[in-house]
Amino acid sequence: MKHTLPAFLLLALAVAVLFSVVAAAIAFALARWEGAAVPSALSRCGIAFAASLTLCLAIFSALDRT
């Protein structure tokens, strides 16, 4: 089973990145819907992407230690 570990890790990383992109897109859409300017909405989008990716990777790291 050890030969599948890198593939599983890449799949988990891809899922984390895709989840973060979706969260960033939703944050951008909500900021624009609220009436924020595009630079401000992009800033919120980047913050949401970074926060959700950090949270996903922290959870994966915690799961790996158990």
C-alpha positions in Angstrom: 0.0 0.0 0.0 3.0 2.4 0.3 3.1 2.9 -3.4 -0.3 4.7 -3.4 0.7 7.3 -0.8 2.1 9.9 -3.2 -0.9 9.6 -5.4 -3.2 10.0 -2.5 -1.3 13.1 -1.2 -1.4 14.7 -4.7 -5.2 14.0 -4.9 -5.7 15.5 -1.4 -3.7 18.5 -2.3 -5.7 19.0 -5.5 -8.9 18.8 -3.6 -7.7 21.3 -1.1 -6.7 23.7 -3.9 -10.0 23.3 -5.7 -11.9 23.9 -2.5 -9.9 27.0 -1.8 -10.5 28.3 -5.4 -14.3 27.8 -4.9 -14.1 29.6 -1.5 -12.2 32.5 -3.2 -14.7 32.7 -6.0 -17.6 32.9 -3.6 -15.8 35.6 -1.6 -15.2 37.6 -4.8 -18.8 37.3 -5.8 -20.1 38.3 -2.4 -17.8 41.3 -2.3 -18.9 42.4 -5.7 -22.5 41.9 -4.8 -22.0 44.0 -1.7 -20.7 46.8 -4.0 -17.0 46.6 -3.4 -14.6 47.8 -6.0 -12.7 45.2 -8.0 -9.4 45.7 -6.2 -11.1 45.4 -2.9 -13.0 42.3 -4.0 -9.7 40.7 -5.3 -8.1 41.4 -1.9 -10.9 39.6 -0.1 -10.7 36.8 -2.7 -7.0 36.3 -2.0 -7.5 36.4 1.8 -10.2 33.8 1.5 -8.1 31.6 -0.7 -5.1 31.8 1.6 -7.2 31.1 4.7 -9.1 28.2 3.3 -5.9 26.6 1.9 -4.1 27.0 5.2 -7.1 25.4 7.0 -7.3 22.5 4.6 -3.5 21.8 4.8 -3.6 22.1 8.6 -6.4 19.5 8.8 -4.5 17.2 6.4 -1.4 17.5 8.5 -3.3 16.7 11.7 -4.9 13.7 10.1 -1.5 12.5 8.9 -0.1 12.5 12.4 -2.7 10.2 13.8 
